[in-house]
Amino acid sequence: MKSILHPRSLAILAALALAAPATAQTLTGAGATFPYPIYSKWFDVYKQKTGIEINYQSIGSGAGIQQVKAGTVDFGASDAALSNDRLKEMPRKVVHFPTVGGALALAYNLPNFAGPLKLTPQIITGIYMGKITTWNDKTIAAANPGVTMPAAPILAVHRSDGSGTTNIFTTYLSAVSGEWKELVGANTAVSWPSGVGGKGNDGVSGVVSQTPGAIGYVELAYAKQNKLAVAQVQNKAGKFVEPSLESTVAAVGAAATELAKDPRTPIVNGNGPDVYPIAGLTFLLVYQDQKDAAKGRALADFIQWAIHDGQELAASLDYARLPDAVVKVDEATLRSLTANGKPLLASR
Amino acid sequence: MNATRADALDAGRAPLPRPRPAPAGVWNPDRLYRMALSALAVSVFVIVALMVVEMFRGAAPALRTLGARFLVSTDWDPVAGKFGMVPYVYGTLMSSALALLLALPPSLCAAIYLAELVRPRLGSALAFVIELLASIPSIVYGIWGVFVLAPWLRNAIEPWLIAHLGFLPLFQGFPFGLGMLNAAIVLAIMISPTIVSISREILLATPGSLREAALALGATRAEAIAVTVGAARPGIVGAVILALGRALGETMAVTMVIGNTNHLSASLLAPGATMASVIANEFTEAADPLHLSALFEIALLLFVVTLIVNGFARLLVLWTMGGRRDVARAA
């Protein structure tokens, strides 16, 4: 049996658990895989700057949340914000720090189609609902005037593994379609009405690039690095927008007012002419009251650095930097951190 | 000549010389050695027991909340908190059974050829190559399934199946290349080395006198081979069940090619999912405690299925060895 409970896996886990030395100059974190490239870059640069070492295990958002709950890590990382119910299950109050933004691109494979493909929210919902099954469907033709759509069947490809990407995508579909919200909902894994699942970004793009007529959602960074053909998506203002770093930053910026009230607010389907509508933030999860003042201060210093200097590194790895309004939200949250009841950053 | 042989036999029957008495007490090396080995051997059982306990503990919330519904429901909806194992159990059993169906005839022919028809030295060389197949990591089979087999199925095989056998529910739908059929073919290739190499070993282990006796009675070469295969049958069944065990638990390659959907479909061209694939897919991001627990329950049930299959195989192998001794004595 090759399950995750294979003795060998257990041995590796045990080795990992033993490998983290507990000194004040070391922080440990665990969670999301989506921001892992930028996080590992941050930890690397930050270690060279300050000597503080941060061990991060990209074991998935769900497992990261579990570890935060168990108190085995100094911080967790998740692509999906914790619901009020999940927050209540935590032993102490947990706060969210948005770190970077990301967008999803709808990659498609239509041979002999010059593109770019234009999609409305109704078309995307219809395809993933299994209601629009061929490319020459009249709703697709109406959104793409002047081009002849092929009569090929559509294969809707989704992520088979639970992922923050799926959470952003299904949050978007729930925001634009009451029917989707009612029948399927939003989560890191959902009961898909139709289509096939590929494992990981590479799994989805593998199926899309291999199958004429396929369409699937992948992270923007992945789509750009692999030069996939991506669709323009109609935003709330009615404009068809290409997924890009600029349109993702615009999406985060458009939600700044709501994010100031609650950083957990989904930023999908935002207002504004330049907003790309399928975008999301990724979060660090930190206990508001830190048990260990020295560690807490080191963690707060790191977050302070990440939301300022660290943002300069985001674009090189195709993540959207935080707009100033959201950085201010993070700063306010940072000031609310305490160590055993005493404010952590009071001295500044 | 006769005398020396009898002496040798007598020497063989003579009692073993007594071992030199070792120092008594805790530092008795024999005792230490035995204790160390016992501890290591027992630890294997402890690990298995702990795994079962841990899976039970993990599955407890699902067992409590979902009860028997988990066993009969076809819904798997993490958003609504509904979990049913039926689509995954179906996927696991269907893909494995289909893989066996595809793998068994050619593997058996290959084993007979390697054991009976080809010159022994060439047979060993070919068997070595086939056993190499078993050591290829499953992700490589998965990549082959996605990038080689899927386009081939999509462009050639599946359109043909739909056109000629489309009246059967088994072959209806769109030719997308990924799905149950792809998974079954990949699995069939992965398990055939197990069937070939174990069956070959068992065929080679059948006494040559059986074959000679059949030939002496005027059997043709094919009839003599049939006698050998008949004698080796229990062992071959054991090989098949070991292969089935591998197919049931295979995760990576299947996840890559099966299409991963929780919808039950009679069509082999449609996507599906297996117990192992749903765990691999959803475990890392299962944030909801019930979702995580349901995955633990799937793992527990997969463990039970694998245990049954392995136990069955072990019994068969024992039976075969007993049978072979009987055959040997009769011969």
Interface residues (C-beta under 8 A of the other chain):
Chain A: M1 K2 S3 I4 L5 P7 L10 T33 I59 G60 S61 G62 A63 I65 Q66 S78 A80 R86 P153 L155 S160 D161 G162 S163 G164 V184 G185 A186 N187 T188 A189 V190 S191 W192 S194 G195 V196 G197 G198 K199 G203 G206 V207 Q210 T211 A214
Chain B: I47 M51 E54 M55 D75 W76 D77 P78 V79 A80 S138 V146 F147 A150 P151 R154 F174 F176 G177 L178 G179 G245 L248 G249 E250 T251 M252 T255 M256 G259 N260 T261 N262 H263 P271 A273 A276 S277 I279 A280 N281 E282 F283 T284 E285 A286 A287 D288 H291 L292 A299 L302 F303 T306
